[in-house]
Each structure stands twice: as C-alpha cells, then as structure tokens.
Amino acid sequence: MSGAVLVGVVSDTHLYRKHVPAEVLRALQGTELILHAGDILEMAVLEELEGIAPVVAVAGNMDLSDVTSILPVKRVVEVAGRRIGLIHGSGPPHGIIARLRREFDEVDAIVFGHTHQPYRGDEDGIYFFNPGSPTDKMY
C-alpha cells in the first residue's frame, strides 16, 4: 500500500465465542487496514473485523489451534512505503521493547501486544506501538 492509509490497530481481544465489542467496531470504522497483534483466540474474531477492512494478524501465546495453525507469530507488513513489524510478544513486560527489537531487521515500526498495556514510543529510530487490550485491561 502506498500513499496515506488509515490503519486500525488492535491486540489481545481474548474473545472466545463472543462478538467483538461494539465500541471496538465503531473505533475501527473508516480504517483501510486493521492490524491485530495476537491473542485473538479464534478466527471468528478476524472474520468479524474483515467486515470493516482487510485484516493482517499474527498469533499470540493464548490463541487456539485454529489461529496458530494459520497465522505466523511475526510478519512484516508494508503500508504507505513503511515497513511495520507485527508480533504479539512474550515474557514479562520489563525488557519487552529490547526483545521485540531483536525480532526484526530494517523496520520503521513494531506493533505488538501481550502486556495489555498501551504503549507508544520511539526507540533508536523505530516507533513501537501497543494498543493495549480492549477486553482485558491490566493497568
């Protein structure tokens, strides 16, 4: 994708046999692409999000086998000429940025989840973004 693109980002939805909350669907309206950084639990969540915009996702540590058998644990997505690393993350929150940085070469940004805590910041020229969890807040 080149040119300006409105990207929605979500992670850690942790939805099993439940629908995506209406406020999440409303927040994603108008986006042209949705990135999901894992802990989806089941593919029905992504199918619901696909009703809004194309979805690119990765598997998280809590995902069920129908998700982990299809989705990679990390990937690089090119959006508007920028390379975005997409990964769930693992381990304790302390040190997660350094661990994630080692997972990707030559990216402009890394979108991640796992901690359930929103984060945005620039580390050595790479923008890191975690949307937190819309359904299982831990802060």
C-alpha positions as CSV (number, residue, x, y, z in Angstrom):
1,M,0.0,0.0,0.0
2,S,1.4,3.4,-0.9
3,G,0.1,6.9,0.0
4,A,-1.6,7.8,3.2
5,V,-3.5,4.8,4.8
6,L,-5.7,4.9,7.9
7,V,-4.7,1.8,9.9
8,G,-6.6,0.5,12.9
9,V,-4.6,-1.5,15.4
10,V,-5.9,-4.0,18.0
11,S,-4.5,-6.7,20.2
12,D,-5.3,-9.0,23.0
13,T,-9.1,-9.2,22.2
14,H,-9.2,-12.6,24.0
15,L,-12.7,-13.4,22.6
16,Y,-13.9,-16.9,22.7
17,R,-17.4,-17.5,21.4
18,K,-18.1,-13.8,21.8
19,H,-18.5,-10.9,19.3
20,V,-16.1,-8.0,19.1
21,P,-17.4,-5.3,21.4
22,A,-19.4,-2.6,19.6
23,E,-17.1,0.2,20.8
24,V,-14.1,-1.6,19.2
25,L,-16.0,-2.0,15.9
26,R,-17.0,1.7,16.0
27,A,-13.5,2.8,16.6
28,L,-12.3,0.8,13.6
29,Q,-14.9,2.2,11.2
30,G,-13.3,4.1,8.3
31,T,-10.0,2.3,8.6
32,E,-8.5,0.9,5.4
33,L,-6.4,-1.8,7.1
34,I,-6.6,-3.5,10.5
35,L,-3.5,-4.9,12.2
36,H,-4.2,-7.5,15.0
37,A,-1.2,-8.2,17.2
38,G,-2.4,-11.6,18.6
39,D,-4.3,-13.2,21.4
40,I,-7.3,-13.4,19.1
41,L,-8.4,-16.8,20.4
42,E,-10.5,-17.9,17.5
43,M,-10.7,-17.0,13.8
44,A,-14.3,-15.7,14.0
45,V,-12.9,-12.5,15.6
46,L,-10.8,-11.8,12.4
47,E,-13.8,-12.7,10.2
48,E,-15.8,-10.1,12.1
49,L,-13.1,-7.4,11.7
50,E,-12.9,-8.2,8.0
51,G,-16.3,-6.8,7.7
52,I,-14.7,-3.4,8.3
53,A,-11.4,-3.6,6.5
54,P,-8.7,-6.1,5.4
55,V,-7.0,-7.6,8.4
56,V,-3.4,-8.6,8.9
57,A,-2.8,-10.6,12.0
58,V,-0.3,-12.7,14.0
59,A,-0.8,-15.4,16.5
60,G,-0.4,-14.8,20.2
61,N,0.5,-17.1,23.1
62,M,-3.1,-17.7,24.1
63,D,-4.5,-18.4,20.7
64,L,-6.3,-21.6,19.9
65,S,-5.1,-24.1,17.3
66,D,-7.4,-22.8,14.6
67,V,-5.5,-19.5,14.8
68,T,-2.0,-20.8,15.4
69,S,-2.3,-23.3,12.5
70,I,-3.0,-20.4,10.1
71,L,-1.2,-17.3,11.4
72,P,2.5,-16.7,11.8
73,V,4.0,-15.5,15.1
74,K,5.5,-12.5,13.4
75,R,5.4,-10.8,10.0
76,V,6.4,-7.5,8.2
77,V,3.7,-5.5,6.6
78,E,4.4,-2.7,4.1
79,V,2.0,0.2,4.5
80,A,2.4,3.6,2.7
81,G,6.1,2.8,2.0
82,R,6.8,2.0,5.6
83,R,7.8,-1.4,7.0
84,I,5.9,-2.5,10.1
85,G,6.9,-5.4,12.2
86,L,3.8,-7.1,13.6
87,I,4.3,-9.5,16.6
88,H,2.5,-10.4,19.8
89,G,5.4,-10.5,22.1
90,S,6.3,-12.8,25.0
91,G,7.8,-12.8,28.5
92,P,7.5,-10.2,31.2
93,P,6.7,-6.5,30.4
94,H,10.1,-5.4,31.6
95,G,12.5,-5.6,28.7
96,I,9.9,-6.4,26.1
97,I,11.0,-3.5,23.8
98,A,14.5,-4.8,23.6
99,R,13.3,-8.4,23.0
100,L,11.0,-7.2,20.2
101,R,13.7,-5.1,18.5
102,R,15.8,-8.2,18.1
103,E,13.0,-9.9,16.2
104,F,13.1,-7.6,13.2
105,D,15.6,-6.1,10.8
106,E,15.0,-2.9,8.9
107,V,11.6,-1.9,10.1
108,D,10.2,1.6,10.7
109,A,7.8,0.5,13.4
110,I,6.9,-2.5,15.5
111,V,3.3,-3.2,16.6
112,F,2.9,-5.6,19.5
113,G,0.6,-6.7,22.2
114,H,1.0,-9.2,25.1
115,T,1.3,-6.7,28.0
116,H,-2.3,-5.5,27.7
117,Q,-0.9,-2.0,28.5
118,P,-0.9,0.7,25.8
119,Y,2.5,1.9,24.8
120,R,3.9,4.2,22.2
121,G,7.4,5.5,21.9
122,D,10.4,5.9,19.7
123,E,13.4,3.7,20.5
124,D,16.6,4.2,18.3
125,G,14.5,5.4,15.4
126,I,11.9,2.7,15.5
127,Y,8.4,3.5,16.5
128,F,6.8,1.0,18.9
129,F,3.1,0.8,19.4
130,N,0.9,-1.4,21.7
131,P,-2.8,-0.6,21.7
132,G,-3.4,-2.4,24.9
133,S,-6.4,-4.8,25.3
134,P,-9.9,-3.6,24.7
135,T,-11.4,-6.5,26.6
136,D,-8.9,-7.5,29.3
137,K,-7.2,-4.4,30.8
138,M,-4.4,-5.0,33.2
139,Y,-3.5,-1.4,34.2
